[in-house]
């Protein structure tokens, strides 16, 4: 098999390739750029799972970055076990063909407990006193120690949150190159999230995000140069492009007004009680799964949401089959936002009663995705909290604003302009103007085997 590296440049689309990405411009001019039709949902875990299996979400079961667990009656986001992904992964298929094949999975999601030979993924330490310490998880476990000894502690707080910046992508790139030097894997999968931050905060305005574009361009150049010297075949791709938005849709607040949402009041703050709700929404960028515990309200909910400004489509289970998203994990209804809109998880009506996690970076407690976590309400307040931390005093880093209008870019929907579609850059051209997301698996396979 041929040594191959797949570099996932999150958020890359033709809308952001230009004067601020000189290396990418030149590289694309010497290779072939193909558009990838957006998956439903066009979000990280679903797309990556499809790329690595060649299967649609209805087969992989990855219907979003999170979903409602009917058994636990809990909404769960950003789980890590690869066993959640149904279907044969590309490394499993390759090992059957070539016993000498090895794979390094560097930060692609559902990274833990797969048959990939080498893997690294974010994994903070949660200490008994409530602190969250930056760290990562690896297989073999010794790889974590080797990487952090050479590169320093994985910069978790630069990977997500108000402090997110190029440092996390640089660490991942350096770790990938170091892993390659150590083990020489046949296939390397590398995740570079840097553009995700600025594009969601500011939208695809090249003048506003010129610094970030230059940073990712330089980093991709480092990786391409390294792997070219290793004789590797290189694929550059993205999971989705990010398009401009200006309309947040608070689905759970709409359901609450109809008396359908279960709310608990604890310590004067409100919590969404999914198991006690007649209907509730799990928001995930421009897609939301609506779960209905009382079937008698199904038609009422469907009519309400179909009439909501900013909602393009409301898919019931039969319609979900046609979009390859129907699964036991998917909502009874799946909402798709129109151009310019996206879904929040917000369910409170009074900010004074918002749950304590709402003002924190807390990707596991929130019953939906929250891009506002990339903003900070007050640097002065954050500084005060850090002083308490350094003084070994108790603190809560509650510095995240509750203003969804701050978000200027989103993704997840399938009906988008070509300039916001994900891309594939390779040595080969394809007959069609664009390819399906399931085709990416075969393209990686052909690159490995031909």
C-alpha positions as CSV (number, residue, x, y, z in Angstrom):
1,X,0.0,0.0,0.0
2,X,1.1,3.6,-0.6
3,X,1.8,5.9,2.3
4,X,-1.1,8.3,2.5
5,X,-2.0,11.3,4.6
6,X,-5.4,12.9,4.8
7,X,-5.3,16.4,6.2
8,X,-8.7,17.6,7.3
9,X,-8.8,21.5,7.2
10,X,-12.0,22.2,9.0
11,X,-14.2,24.9,7.3
12,X,-12.1,25.0,4.1
13,X,-14.2,26.1,1.1
14,X,-13.5,28.1,-2.0
15,X,-15.0,31.1,-0.2
16,X,-11.9,31.5,1.9
17,X,-9.1,30.5,-0.5
18,X,-7.5,33.6,-1.9
19,X,-4.8,36.2,-1.4
20,X,-4.4,35.3,2.3
21,X,-3.7,31.6,1.5
22,X,-0.9,31.8,-1.1
23,X,0.4,28.3,-0.5
24,X,-3.1,26.7,-0.8
25,X,-3.7,28.7,-4.0
26,X,-0.5,27.5,-5.6
27,X,-1.0,23.9,-4.4
28,X,-4.5,23.8,-5.8
29,X,-3.3,25.2,-9.1
30,X,-0.9,22.3,-9.4
31,X,-3.6,19.7,-8.3
32,X,-7.3,19.1,-8.6
33,X,-10.0,20.7,-6.5
34,X,-13.4,19.0,-6.3
35,X,-16.4,20.1,-4.4
36,X,-18.0,17.6,-1.9
37,X,-21.8,17.7,-1.6
38,X,-22.6,18.5,2.1
39,X,-23.7,15.5,4.2
40,X,-26.9,15.8,6.3
41,X,-25.9,16.8,8.9
42,X,-22.8,18.6,7.7
43,X,-21.2,18.5,11.2
44,X,-17.8,17.1,12.4
45,X,-18.6,13.6,13.8
46,X,-21.2,12.7,11.1
47,X,-19.0,13.7,8.2
48,X,-15.8,12.1,9.6
49,X,-17.7,8.8,10.2
50,X,-19.0,8.8,6.7
51,X,-15.5,9.5,5.2
52,X,-14.0,6.6,7.2
53,X,-16.7,4.1,6.4
54,X,-18.3,5.1,3.1
55,X,-21.7,4.8,4.8
56,X,-24.5,7.4,5.4
57,X,-25.5,8.4,8.9
58,X,-28.5,6.1,8.7
59,X,-26.0,3.3,8.6
60,X,-23.2,4.6,10.9
61,X,-25.7,5.9,13.5
62,X,-23.8,9.2,13.8
63,X,-26.7,11.5,13.2
64,X,-25.0,14.5,14.8
65,X,-22.3,15.6,17.3
66,X,-24.8,14.5,19.9
67,X,-28.3,13.0,20.4
68,X,-30.8,11.9,23.0
69,X,-30.2,8.6,24.7
70,X,-33.6,7.1,25.1
71,X,-32.4,4.6,27.8
72,X,-30.7,7.1,30.0
73,X,-33.1,9.9,29.1
74,X,-30.1,12.2,28.7
75,X,-28.7,14.3,25.9
76,X,-25.1,13.4,25.2
77,X,-22.6,15.3,23.1
78,X,-19.0,14.7,22.1
79,X,-18.7,11.1,23.2
80,X,-15.4,9.4,22.3
81,X,-15.8,5.7,21.8
82,X,-15.3,4.5,18.2
83,X,-17.7,1.7,19.0
84,X,-20.6,4.2,18.6
85,X,-19.8,4.2,14.8
86,X,-21.3,1.3,12.9
87,X,-19.7,0.0,9.8
88,X,-16.2,-1.2,8.8
89,X,-13.6,1.5,9.1
90,X,-11.0,2.0,6.4
91,X,-8.2,0.8,8.6
92,X,-10.0,-2.5,9.3
93,X,-10.5,-3.1,5.6
94,X,-6.9,-2.2,4.9
95,X,-5.6,-4.6,7.6
96,X,-7.5,-7.5,5.9
97,X,-5.6,-6.7,2.6
98,X,-2.2,-5.9,4.0
99,X,-1.1,-7.2,7.5
100,X,1.7,-4.6,7.5
101,X,-0.7,-1.7,7.1
102,X,-0.9,0.7,10.1
103,X,-2.9,3.8,10.7
104,X,-2.4,6.9,12.8
105,X,-5.6,8.8,13.8
106,X,-4.5,12.2,14.9
107,X,-7.6,13.9,16.5
108,X,-10.3,12.7,14.1
109,X,-13.4,12.1,16.3
110,X,-14.6,8.8,17.9
111,X,-10.9,8.3,18.3
112,X,-10.9,5.9,21.3
113,X,-11.0,2.1,21.4
114,X,-10.8,1.5,17.6
115,X,-8.4,-0.8,15.8
116,X,-6.2,2.2,14.6
117,X,-2.6,1.5,15.6
118,X,-1.8,4.9,16.9
119,X,-4.2,7.6,18.0
120,X,-4.4,10.8,20.0
121,X,-7.4,12.8,21.1
122,X,-8.3,15.6,23.6
123,X,-9.0,14.2,27.0
124,X,-8.9,16.6,30.0
125,X,-8.3,15.4,33.5
126,X,-11.3,16.1,35.8
127,X,-10.0,16.5,39.3
128,X,-11.8,15.8,42.5
129,X,-11.9,19.5,43.5
130,X,-13.7,20.4,40.2
131,X,-10.8,21.6,38.2
132,X,-10.4,20.6,34.5
133,X,-6.8,20.1,33.5
134,X,-5.6,20.1,29.9
135,X,-4.5,16.7,28.7
136,X,-4.9,14.2,25.9
137,X,-5.5,10.5,25.5
138,X,-3.4,8.2,23.2
139,X,-3.0,4.7,22.1
140,X,-0.5,3.3,22.9
141,X,-0.6,5.2,26.2
142,X,3.1,5.8,26.0
143,X,2.6,8.0,22.9
144,X,0.9,10.7,25.1
145,X,3.9,10.9,27.3
146,X,6.4,11.1,24.5
147,X,4.4,13.8,22.7
148,X,3.8,16.0,25.8
149,X,7.4,15.6,26.9
150,X,8.6,17.0,23.6
151,X,5.7,19.4,22.7
152,X,4.4,20.4,26.1
153,X,0.9,19.8,27.5
154,X,-1.8,19.6,24.9
155,X,-3.3,23.1,24.7
156,X,-6.9,22.2,25.5
157,X,-8.0,25.8,26.2
158,X,-6.7,26.8,22.8
159,X,-8.6,23.8,21.1
160,X,-12.0,25.2,22.1
161,X,-13.4,28.2,24.0
162,X,-12.6,31.9,24.0
163,X,-8.9,31.1,23.9
164,X,-9.1,28.9,20.8
165,X,-6.3,29.7,18.4
166,X,-3.6,28.3,16.1
167,X,-1.7,26.8,19.0
168,X,-3.9,23.7,19.1
169,X,-3.7,23.0,15.4
170,X,0.1,23.5,15.5
171,X,0.4,21.1,18.4
172,X,-1.7,18.5,16.4
173,X,0.5,19.0,13.3
174,X,3.7,18.7,15.3
175,X,2.4,15.6,17.1
176,X,1.4,14.1,13.7
177,X,4.8,14.6,12.2
178,X,6.5,13.2,15.4
179,X,4.2,10.2,15.3
180,X,5.1,9.7,11.7
181,X,8.8,9.8,12.5
182,X,8.3,7.3,15.3
183,X,6.1,4.7,13.6
184,X,5.9,5.5,9.9
185,X,2.1,4.6,9.6
186,X,0.7,3.8,6.2
187,X,-2.3,6.1,6.6
188,X,-2.3,9.2,8.7
189,X,-5.5,11.2,9.5
190,X,-4.8,14.7,10.7
191,X,-7.4,17.2,12.0
192,X,-6.8,20.9,11.9
193,X,-9.7,22.8,13.5
194,X,-8.2,26.3,13.3
195,X,-10.6,27.9,10.8
196,X,-13.6,26.6,12.6
197,X,-13.2,29.2,15.3
198,X,-12.9,32.4,13.3
199,X,-15.5,31.4,10.6
200,X,-18.2,30.8,13.2
201,X,-17.4,33.9,15.1
202,X,-17.0,36.3,12.1
203,X,-18.3,34.4,9.0
204,X,-16.4,33.9,5.7
205,X,-15.1,37.4,5.3
206,X,-11.5,37.1,4.2
207,X,-10.6,40.6,5.3
208,X,-11.8,40.0,8.8
209,X,-10.1,36.6,9.2
210,X,-6.9,37.3,7.2
211,X,-4.6,36.5,10.1
212,X,-6.2,33.1,10.7
213,X,-6.2,32.3,7.0
214,X,-2.5,33.0,6.8
215,X,-1.8,30.9,9.9
216,X,-3.6,27.8,8.6
217,X,-2.0,28.3,5.2
218,X,1.5,28.3,6.7
219,X,0.6,25.2,8.8
220,X,-0.7,23.2,5.9
221,X,2.5,24.1,4.0
222,X,4.6,22.7,6.8
223,X,2.6,19.4,6.7
224,X,2.6,19.1,3.0
225,X,6.4,19.7,2.8
226,X,7.0,17.1,5.5
227,X,4.9,14.4,3.9
228,X,6.1,15.1,0.4
229,X,9.7,14.4,1.7
230,X,8.3,11.2,3.1
231,X,7.0,10.2,-0.3
232,X,3.4,10.2,0.9
233,X,0.3,10.7,-1.2
234,X,-1.5,13.7,0.1
235,X,-5.3,14.4,0.3
236,X,-6.5,17.8,1.6
237,X,-10.2,17.9,2.4
238,X,-12.8,19.6,4.6
239,X,-15.9,18.3,6.4
240,X,-18.0,21.4,5.5
241,X,-17.8,25.0,4.5
242,X,-19.2,27.7,6.7
243,X,-21.7,30.2,5.4
244,X,-22.9,33.5,6.8
245,X,-25.7,33.5,9.3
246,X,-27.6,36.2,11.2
247,X,-30.7,34.5,12.6
248,X,-30.5,32.3,15.7
249,X,-33.6,30.1,16.2
250,X,-34.5,29.2,19.8
251,X,-36.5,26.0,19.1
252,X,-36.8,25.0,22.8
253,X,-38.2,28.3,23.7
254,X,-40.9,27.9,21.0
255,X,-41.7,24.4,22.4
256,X,-41.8,25.8,26.0
257,X,-44.3,28.5,25.0
258,X,-46.6,25.6,23.9
259,X,-46.2,23.9,27.3
260,X,-44.2,21.0,25.8
261,X,-40.9,21.4,27.5
262,X,-40.1,19.9,30.9
263,X,-38.3,22.5,33.1
264,X,-36.8,21.9,36.6
265,X,-36.0,24.8,39.0
266,X,-33.0,24.1,41.1
267,X,-31.2,26.7,43.3
268,X,-33.2,29.4,41.4
269,X,-31.9,28.2,38.0
270,X,-33.7,26.3,35.3
271,X,-32.7,23.0,33.8
272,X,-34.1,21.2,30.8
273,X,-35.6,17.9,31.8
274,X,-35.6,15.9,28.6
275,X,-37.2,12.8,30.0
276,X,-40.1,14.8,31.4
277,X,-40.7,16.8,28.2
278,X,-43.5,16.1,25.8
279,X,-41.1,17.4,23.0
280,X,-37.7,19.0,23.0
281,X,-35.0,19.9,20.6
282,X,-31.3,18.9,20.4
283,X,-29.7,21.8,18.5
284,X,-26.6,21.1,16.4
285,X,-25.6,24.1,14.2
286,X,-28.1,24.3,11.3
287,X,-29.7,21.0,12.2
288,X,-31.9,20.1,15.2
289,X,-33.3,16.8,16.3
290,X,-36.7,17.1,17.9
291,X,-37.6,14.2,20.2
292,X,-41.3,13.6,21.1
293,X,-42.2,11.6,24.2
294,X,-45.9,12.2,23.7
295,X,-46.9,11.1,20.3
296,X,-50.2,12.9,20.6
297,X,-48.4,16.2,20.1
298,X,-46.5,15.2,17.0
299,X,-48.6,16.9,14.4
300,X,-48.9,20.0,16.5
301,X,-45.1,20.2,16.9
302,X,-44.5,19.6,13.2
303,X,-46.9,22.3,12.2
304,X,-45.5,24.8,14.7
305,X,-41.9,24.3,13.5
306,X,-42.8,24.2,9.8
307,X,-44.3,27.7,10.2
308,X,-41.2,29.0,12.1
309,X,-39.2,31.7,10.2
310,X,-35.8,30.3,9.4
311,X,-36.7,26.6,9.2
312,X,-36.3,25.3,5.7
313,X,-37.4,21.7,6.3
314,X,-39.1,19.5,8.9
315,X,-38.3,15.8,8.2
316,X,-40.4,13.0,9.8
317,X,-39.0,9.5,10.0
318,X,-40.1,8.6,6.4
319,X,-38.6,11.8,5.0
320,X,-35.4,11.2,6.9
321,X,-35.0,7.9,5.0
322,X,-34.7,9.9,1.8
323,X,-32.0,12.0,3.3
324,X,-30.0,9.1,4.8
325,X,-30.3,10.3,8.4
326,X,-33.1,8.0,9.7
327,X,-31.9,6.0,12.7
328,X,-33.0,5.1,16.2
329,X,-30.8,8.0,17.4
330,X,-32.3,10.6,15.1
331,X,-35.1,12.8,16.3
332,X,-38.8,12.0,15.5
333,X,-38.4,15.2,13.5
334,X,-35.2,16.7,12.0
335,X,-35.1,20.4,11.4
336,X,-32.9,22.0,8.8
337,X,-32.3,25.7,8.9
338,X,-32.5,27.9,5.8
339,X,-29.7,30.1,4.6
340,X,-28.7,32.6,7.2
341,X,-30.2,30.7,10.2
342,X,-29.0,28.3,12.8
343,X,-30.4,26.6,16.0
344,X,-29.5,27.4,19.6
345,X,-30.0,25.1,22.5
346,X,-31.4,27.9,24.7
347,X,-34.5,27.0,26.7
348,X,-34.8,29.7,29.4
349,X,-36.7,32.8,28.9
350,X,-35.0,34.9,31.6
351,X,-31.2,35.1,31.6
352,X,-31.2,35.4,35.3
353,X,-32.5,31.9,35.5
354,X,-30.2,30.4,32.9
355,X,-28.4,27.3,34.2
356,X,-24.9,27.8,35.6
357,X,-23.3,25.9,32.8
358,X,-24.7,28.3,30.2
359,X,-22.0,30.9,31.0
360,X,-19.2,28.3,31.0
361,X,-17.4,26.3,28.4
362,X,-19.2,23.0,29.1
363,X,-19.6,20.9,26.0
364,X,-20.9,17.8,27.9
365,X,-23.6,19.4,30.2
366,X,-25.2,21.6,27.6
367,X,-28.2,19.9,25.8
368,X,-27.0,21.1,22.4
369,X,-24.1,22.7,20.6
370,X,-23.1,26.2,21.8
371,X,-20.8,28.2,19.5
372,X,-21.1,31.2,21.7
373,X,-18.5,29.5,23.9
374,X,-15.9,31.0,21.7
375,X,-16.7,34.5,23.0
376,X,-15.9,36.0,26.3
377,X,-18.3,38.4,28.2
378,X,-15.6,40.2,30.1
379,X,-11.8,39.9,30.0
380,X,-11.7,41.7,33.3
381,X,-14.0,39.0,34.9
382,X,-11.9,36.3,33.3
383,X,-8.8,37.8,34.8
384,X,-10.4,37.9,38.2
385,X,-11.3,34.2,37.9
386,X,-7.8,33.3,36.9
387,X,-6.4,35.2,39.9
388,X,-8.7,33.1,42.2
389,X,-7.4,30.0,40.4
390,X,-3.8,31.0,41.0
391,X,-4.6,31.7,44.7
392,X,-6.0,28.2,45.0
393,X,-9.5,29.6,45.7
394,X,-12.7,28.1,44.4
395,X,-13.9,29.7,41.2
396,X,-16.3,29.2,38.2
397,X,-15.1,30.4,34.8
398,X,-18.5,31.8,34.0
399,X,-17.4,34.2,31.3
400,X,-19.5,33.1,28.3
401,X,-22.1,35.6,27.0
402,X,-25.7,34.6,26.4
403,X,-26.1,36.5,23.1
404,X,-26.6,34.1,20.1
405,X,-26.6,37.0,17.7
406,X,-22.8,37.1,18.1
407,X,-22.4,34.1,15.8
408,X,-21.9,35.1,12.1
409,X,-21.1,31.7,10.5
410,X,-22.6,28.2,10.7
411,X,-22.9,24.9,8.9
412,X,-24.9,21.7,8.9
413,X,-27.5,22.2,6.1
414,X,-27.1,20.7,2.7
415,X,-28.6,23.5,0.5
416,X,-25.7,25.9,0.3
417,X,-24.0,27.9,-2.4
418,X,-21.1,26.1,-4.1
419,X,-18.6,28.5,-2.6
420,X,-19.5,27.2,0.9
421,X,-19.3,23.5,0.1
422,X,-16.5,21.3,1.5
423,X,-13.6,20.5,-0.9
424,X,-11.2,17.7,-1.8
425,X,-7.8,18.5,-3.2
426,X,-6.0,15.6,-4.8
427,X,-3.9,14.5,-7.8
428,X,-7.0,13.2,-9.6
429,X,-9.9,14.8,-11.4
430,X,-13.4,13.4,-11.3
431,X,-16.0,13.3,-14.0
432,X,-18.6,15.2,-12.0
433,X,-18.5,18.8,-10.8
434,X,-18.9,17.4,-7.3
435,X,-18.8,14.1,-5.4
436,X,-20.9,12.6,-2.7
437,X,-19.5,12.5,0.9
438,X,-19.6,8.6,0.7
439,X,-17.2,8.8,-2.3
440,X,-14.5,10.1,-0.1
441,X,-14.0,6.7,1.5
442,X,-13.3,5.2,-2.0
443,X,-11.0,8.0,-2.9
444,X,-8.9,7.4,0.2
445,X,-8.9,3.7,-0.5
446,X,-7.8,4.2,-4.1
447,X,-5.0,6.5,-3.0
448,X,-3.8,3.8,-0.6
449,X,-4.1,0.9,-3.0
450,X,-3.4,2.2,-6.6
